[in-house]
Amino acid sequence: MSELHDVVVAPADAGYALPDGLVRSFLRSLSGHGVVEPAGEAVARTWVEVYLKPGVYAHRAFAEGSAPEGPAFLGATFRFADDPAPLPGHPAVATRFHLVFYGARYADVLGIFKQQFEELLHCRVRALSCAHDGVPTPRDVPADEARPAAKQRQARGGAVGTTVEEF
């Protein structure tokens, strides 16, 4: 196999933060286009990592045309957090979110992929590359960082228009 790269796609503005709904929409879009498939997640109080595997059209993030032999990348992680964290392979650069493709056959993503990334997340992005150093194992969330369980809402009657109240 040819030389592999770790390609990080991150916002140009280190302080740019994403609302949860936009993150879900972005990941659904990547999955719906066949670039990635969800493979797991680690959810902490102040950060979330979503682990991804190559989808059927994984190569479309890197090259146009038909898919080459073999996977376009070995694994990927989408991370977003309350505070900026250093980018994998680029410790001098910190952002609140990033997408990293581990073991990519390509050193950069396509311009159209960056454009779609920018349109979906409403920010300017940059792609950084470094030599591949292995796919990290999914993180375990320490007990002191665990997100509290969501409170269940109590139902307040039937569907709209079915509860009768007297005045």
Salt bridges, closest charged atoms under 4 A:
ASP6 OD1 - HIS132 ND1 2.63
GLU37 OE1 - LYS53 NZ 3.79
GLU49 OE2 - ARG79 NH1 3.45
GLU49 OE2 - ARG139 NH1 3.43
ASP108 OD2 - LYS114 NZ 3.57
GLU118 OE1 - ARG124 NH1 3.86
